[in-house]
Amino acid sequence: MDIVIVGCGFTGSRVASRLLSTGARVLITVRNPENAAALKRQGAEVFAWDAANPQPLPIPEGSTLLHSVPSLEVSSRPTDPTPALLAALRGTPSRIVYLSTTGVYGGDRDVDHHTPANPQTRREQVRVDAETAVAAGPWSSLILRPAAIYGLGRGIHVSMARGEYKLVGGGRNFVSRIHVDDLASQVEAGLLSGVMGAYPVADEHPCCAWEIAEFCSQLLHVPMPGTVPAEDVHDTRRADRRVDGSEIRRLLGVPLRFPSYHSGIPASLLH
C-alpha cells in the first residue's frame, strides 16, 4: 500500500514514522524538504509542496492519503487549502483521512460522535467546508476531529514553563486534549481501516483550564499563570467543551496510551 501524507508536521511526522517502521511505502510533502531529513533517512519519499502556493501533486493511483494541512491565515482571513489540494492531485486516492478540529462544533459544550458540526465563525465554517469537500470525493473518507493536541514540545506544559500561558477569564472553561502519540496511533489505524464518517478524538479526561494549570504548576515548580479577558485572546482559546472520543477508539480498536494529562504531560517531559 502506498501512503501519502500531505502536511508532515507535529502529527503527520509521527504518523509517517509509525508507518515507515512497518515497512510501508510512505510519500510525504513538506514546504522545506530539509525539515524531513530524519524521515527521509527512515525511508520516506519526500516532495516539496506548499499549501499556500499549491502546485500539481502527483500521487500513486489508488493510494491512501492523510490530509494534515491546517487552515491558513491570509490577510487576517482564515482560508482552507483543501479545495486547492484536491484539485492539485494527479492520481486518485482510494481513501482520504482528514485531520479537522473539534472547533467545528462551535459553542456546543458536550460533544460525542452523535454531535453535528455547528460552526459559528468563519474559521470554523472553512473547516466544515473542507470536511464536506473531502467527504464528497470518489474515495472512502474518514474525518478525525482532534481536541487540543499536546506532547513533546507542545502544550500548556511548554507555555507555562516559558511563562507565556494565561488563563482565560477565571480558567473555568473546560478543555479536552489528546496526546500526539495517541492521535498518531488512531490516524494510522484510520488510514488502514475502512471506517468512514466524522468523529471527535480526545482522551478520557476533559478538565477546566485552572485544573491542568495547577497540575503543571506543581509538576514544573512554576507560578500559577495570570488571567486575561476572553475578548483579548484568539477565539480558539475561548472554547469551553468536553469531548467524548470513545467511539472512534472502539471502531478502530485503538486503546489510549495516555488516557489523561496526568500521565501524558509527565511523559512529554522525559524525552
C-alpha positions in Angstrom: 0.0 0.0 0.0 1.2 3.5 -0.9 0.5 6.1 1.8 0.8 9.8 1.1 1.0 12.3 3.9 0.3 15.9 2.9 1.3 18.2 5.7 4.0 16.3 7.7 4.1 18.5 10.8 3.6 17.8 14.5 1.1 14.9 14.0 1.9 13.9 10.4 5.6 13.3 11.1 4.7 10.9 13.9 2.2 9.0 11.6 4.9 8.8 8.9 7.4 7.4 11.4 5.0 4.8 12.7 4.1 3.6 9.1 7.8 3.5 8.0 8.6 1.3 10.9 6.1 -1.3 9.5 7.8 -1.3 6.1 5.1 0.7 4.3 5.9 2.9 1.3 5.3 6.4 2.6 5.4 9.6 0.5 5.4 12.9 2.4 5.0 16.5 1.4 6.7 19.4 3.3 7.3 23.0 2.4 11.0 22.6 3.1 12.4 19.1 2.4 15.3 19.8 4.7 12.8 19.6 7.6 12.1 16.0 6.7 15.7 14.7 6.8 15.1 12.3 9.6 12.0 10.7 7.9 14.0 10.5 4.6 16.6 8.5 6.4 13.9 6.2 7.6 12.9 5.6 4.0 10.2 8.2 3.3 10.0 9.7 -0.2 9.9 13.5 0.3 8.3 16.1 -2.0 8.2 19.9 -1.6 4.7 21.2 -1.7 3.3 24.4 -0.2 -0.4 24.7 0.6 -0.1 28.5 0.3 1.0 28.1 -3.4 -0.2 24.7 -4.5 1.4 23.0 -7.5 0.3 19.8 -9.2 0.8 16.9 -6.8 1.4 13.5 -8.4 0.4 10.6 -6.2 0.2 6.9 -6.9 -3.2 5.9 -8.2 -5.3 4.2 -5.5 -3.0 5.3 -2.7 -4.2 6.2 0.8 -3.8 9.8 1.7 -3.6 11.7 5.0 -4.5 15.3 4.7 -3.0 17.1 7.7 -2.7 20.7 6.4 -4.5 23.2 8.7 -6.3 26.3 7.7 -4.3 29.3 6.7 -4.5 32.9 7.7 -4.4 35.1 4.5 -4.6 38.8 5.2 -6.2 38.0 8.6 -8.8 36.0 6.9 -8.9 32.2 7.5 -8.9 30.1 4.4 -8.6 26.3 3.9 -6.2 24.7 1.4 -8.4 21.6 0.9 -10.1 22.6 -2.4 -6.7 23.6 -3.9 -5.2 20.4 -2.6 -7.9 18.1 -4.0 -7.6 19.9 -7.4 -3.8 19.6 -7.4 -3.9 15.8 -7.1 -2.6 14.0 -10.1 -3.8 10.5 -9.4 -7.0 9.5 -7.4 -6.5 8.1 -3.9 -8.7 5.2 -2.8 -9.0 6.7 0.7 -8.5 10.1 2.5 -8.2 10.6 6.2 -8.6 14.3 7.0 -7.5 15.9 10.3 -10.0 18.5 11.1 -10.7 20.0 14.6 -13.2 20.0 17.4 -13.6 23.7 16.6 -16.3 22.7 14.1 -18.7 22.1 17.0 -18.8 25.8 17.7 -20.3 26.6 21.0 -21.5 23.1 21.9 -20.2 22.2 25.3 -20.7 18.4 25.4 -19.6 16.6 22.2 -19.6 13.0 21.1 -19.9 11.1 17.8 -23.6 12.0 17.5 -22.9 15.8 17.7 -23.2 17.5 14.4 -20.9 20.3 13.3 -22.2 23.7 14.4 -19.8 26.3 13.1 -20.2 29.8 14.5 -17.2 31.6 13.0 -15.5 32.0 9.6 -12.6 29.8 10.8 -15.0 27.0 11.9 -17.0 27.3 8.7 -14.0 26.8 6.4 -13.1 23.7 8.3 -16.6 22.3 7.8 -16.4 23.2 4.1 -13.1 21.3 3.9 -14.7 18.2 5.6 -17.6 18.4 3.1 -15.2 18.6 0.1 -13.2 15.5 1.4 -16.4 13.5 2.0 -17.8 14.3 -1.4 -14.9 12.8 -3.4 -14.7 9.5 -5.2 -12.9 7.8 -2.4 -13.7 6.5 1.1 -13.1 9.1 3.7 -12.6 9.4 7.5 -12.8 12.8 9.2 -11.0 12.9 12.6 -11.7 16.0 14.7 -8.9 16.2 17.4 -9.2 18.1 20.6 -6.2 20.2 21.7 -3.1 18.3 20.7 -0.1 18.2 23.1 3.1 16.3 23.5 6.8 16.7 23.5 7.5 20.4 22.8 3.8 21.5 22.5 1.1 22.2 25.0 0.3 24.1 28.3 3.4 22.5 30.0 5.6 24.2 27.4 4.0 27.6 27.5 3.8 27.6 31.3 7.5 26.7 31.6 8.2 29.7 29.4 6.0 32.0 31.4 3.8 32.6 28.3 0.5 31.0 29.4 -2.5 33.0 30.6 -5.8 31.6 31.9 -8.8 32.9 30.0 -11.1 34.6 32.5 -11.2 32.6 35.6 -9.9 29.4 33.9 -13.2 27.6 34.5 -13.7 26.8 30.8 -13.3 23.1 30.0 -10.7 21.9 27.5 -10.3 18.4 26.0 -7.0 17.1 24.9 -5.3 14.3 23.0 -1.6 13.3 23.3 0.0 13.4 19.9 1.2 9.8 20.1 -2.4 8.6 20.8 -3.7 10.8 17.9 -1.0 9.3 15.6 -2.0 5.7 16.5 -5.6 6.5 15.7 -4.7 8.1 12.4 -2.5 5.2 11.5 -5.4 2.8 12.2 -7.8 5.0 10.4 -5.6 5.0 7.3 -5.5 1.2 7.2 -9.2 0.7 8.1 -12.4 1.1 6.2 -14.1 3.2 8.9 -16.0 6.2 7.4 -17.7 9.2 8.8 -16.7 12.1 11.1 -15.6 11.5 14.8 -14.1 13.6 17.6 -10.8 12.5 19.0 -10.0 13.1 22.7 -8.6 11.4 25.8 -10.8 10.4 28.8 -10.1 13.4 31.0 -11.6 16.8 29.9 -10.9 19.3 32.6 -11.1 23.0 33.3 -8.1 25.1 32.4 -7.5 26.0 36.0 -7.1 22.3 37.0 -4.4 21.5 34.4 -2.6 24.8 35.1 -2.4 23.8 38.8 -1.1 20.4 37.9 1.6 21.9 35.7 2.5 24.5 38.3 3.2 21.8 40.8 4.9 19.5 38.4 7.2 22.1 36.9 7.6 24.2 40.1 6.5 27.4 38.3 3.9 30.0 39.4 0.3 29.7 38.5 -0.4 31.8 35.4 -2.2 35.1 35.4 -5.5 35.7 33.7 -6.6 37.5 30.5 -10.1 38.7 29.5 -11.7 36.4 26.9 -12.1 39.2 24.5 -8.3 39.7 24.4 -7.5 36.2 23.2 -7.8 34.3 19.9 -11.3 32.8 19.6 -9.8 29.3 19.5 -8.7 29.8 23.2 -12.2 30.6 24.3 -13.5 27.1 23.8 -15.5 25.6 26.7 -16.0 22.0 25.6 -16.0 18.4 26.9 -15.3 15.9 24.2 -16.0 12.2 24.3 -13.7 10.4 21.8 -14.5 6.9 22.8 -16.5 5.8 19.7 -13.7 6.2 17.2 -11.3 4.3 19.5 -13.9 1.5 19.7 -14.3 1.3 15.9 -10.6 1.3 15.3 -9.7 -0.9 18.2 -7.1 1.5 19.5 -6.6 2.0 23.2 -5.2 5.2 24.7 -1.6 5.1 25.9 -2.2 8.4 27.7 -5.9 8.5 28.9 -5.2 11.7 30.9 -2.9 14.6 31.0 -1.8 13.1 34.4 0.2 10.6 32.5 0.6 12.4 29.2 2.3 15.6 30.4 5.0 13.9 32.6 5.7 11.6 29.6 6.2 14.6 27.4 8.9 15.9 29.7 11.0 12.7 29.7 12.5 12.8 26.2 
